[in-house]
Amino acid sequence: MKGRAAIALGSNLVSEFGDREANLREALRRLGELGEVKAVSRFYDTEPVGYVDQPRFLNAAAVLETGLEPVELMRALLGIERGMGRERVVAKGPRVIDLDLLLYGDRVMSTAELTLPHPEMQERRFVLEPLSEVAGEWVHPVMGVTVAEMLAALG
């Protein structure tokens, strides 16, 4: 059975793949190995949030149709991050690539490994802006509002 997943992408470091844009493009290529990438947003240049003493980010969102179950998909996303050289040194710190599983159909789950929907997505403009471009009608299965409505609520 195929599932539809919304994934947030972010990068703010230069890597062996090139600049931030090259990192996002490589991550999208690797996402394509996990299923079919149905939609990709434009790339958004954004300020860092939380840990602010770091370079600006390039953010995007993708919709992926995949045969992987949510936890399998999350593990695969972490594998892509590791494979591209992500090192978790500082929480919310600089990174070659960041892949967050935001939504998976209308699944709701909370385990040590994965929480769906992503617990902070409704607070993050850098997530909602690109996501609304490719999945604005997607309804948050807990809040009962669309991605576009969550973005509008941020003002």
N, C-alpha and C positions, 0 to 999 in steps of 0.2 A: 504494500500500500504506500502511496506517495503522500508526503506531507508538504505543506507550504510553510516556509520559515522566513522571517524577517531578520536580517543581520545588519548590524551597524559596523562600519569600518572606520578606523582612524590611524593616522601616522603623523609623526612629527620629527623623524630622524632620517638622515641619509643612510643608505645601506649598500650592500653589494649589488642590489637591484637598481639603485639610483636614488632619485629624490623622493619626496613624499608621494607624488603622483605615481611614480614607477612602483613604489611599494603597494599602493592601492591596486594598481593594475595587475601586479603579480598575485596578490591575494585573491582578486576576482578570478584570475585564471585558475588558481588552485581550488577555489570554491566550485568552479565548473567541473572539477573531478569528483565532487560529492553529489552531483545532481545536475539539474538544468537551471542556470541563472536566467530567471524570467524577466527581471527588470533591474536596472542600476540607475541611481540618481546621479545628478551632477555632483561635482566635487565642491565642497564648501570649505573655505579658509576660515578657521575659527580660533578664538582665544582659548588658551588652556583654562580649565576649571578645576578648582580645588588646589592642587599643587601648581602655582602659577609661574614659578621661576624656571620656565622651560620654553622651547620654541613653540610657535603656533602650530596648530594641527590642520590637516586636511582630512575632512570627514565625508563619508558617503553612506548610502544604505543600499542593500540589495535584497531582492526577493528570490529565494531558492526553492525549487521543487526537488525534493529528495526522497529516497527510499529509506533513509536513516531515521531511526527513532530519535527523539530529542536528546537523550543523554549520549547516544552514539554520535550525534551531530556535534554536540558540545565538545566531546573529546576530540573529534576531528578538527574543530576550529582551533582548539588549544594546540593540536599537532601542527597545524599550519603556522600558528604564531611561533612555536619553537623552531620549526623548520626554516622560518624566515629570520631567525636570530633574535627573537624577543627574549629579553632577560628581565625578570621581575625583581628590580632592585629597590625602587622607591614606589610606594603605593601611589597610583595615579600619575606616575612620573613619565619621563620621555620613553617613547617606544617606536620601534621599527613598524610594528603593526599591532593593532588591537581589533579583535573580532568579538562582538557581543551578540549572543542569541537573544533577540528581543521578544519575538512571538513565534509560536509554532502552532498554526491553525488556531483553534480556540482552547488549546490545552492550558490547564492550570496545574502547576505542581511546585512543590517545595521540598527539596532534598539537600543534603550536604553538598552535593555536586552541582545542582542546577535549580534555579527558581524561575518559573515561567508564570506570567509574563515577567520580563526583566523588571526588578523592583524599583529602579530609579528612572526608567525611560520617560515617564510623564513629566519629570522635572528638568529634562535636558534638551534645550533648544537645538544643540549640535547633533542630537539624535533625531528629534521629531521633524526638523526642517527637511533633511534629505528623505526621511522615511515618508513624510506626507506627500512628497513628489511621486513616489512609486507605489504607495499603499495607503493613501489618505483615507480610504473608505474602510480600512481594516478596523474592526471593533475590538477594543481591549476587553478580553473576556471577564475581567473582574470589575472594571470601572463602568463598562457598558457604553463607552463613548468611542468615537472614531479617533484615529491618529490625527486627522485634521482638527477635530474639536480639542484634543489635548494641546496641540500647537497653539490654537487660538486662545486657549485659557492662559497661556504664558504671557499674553499681552503683546 
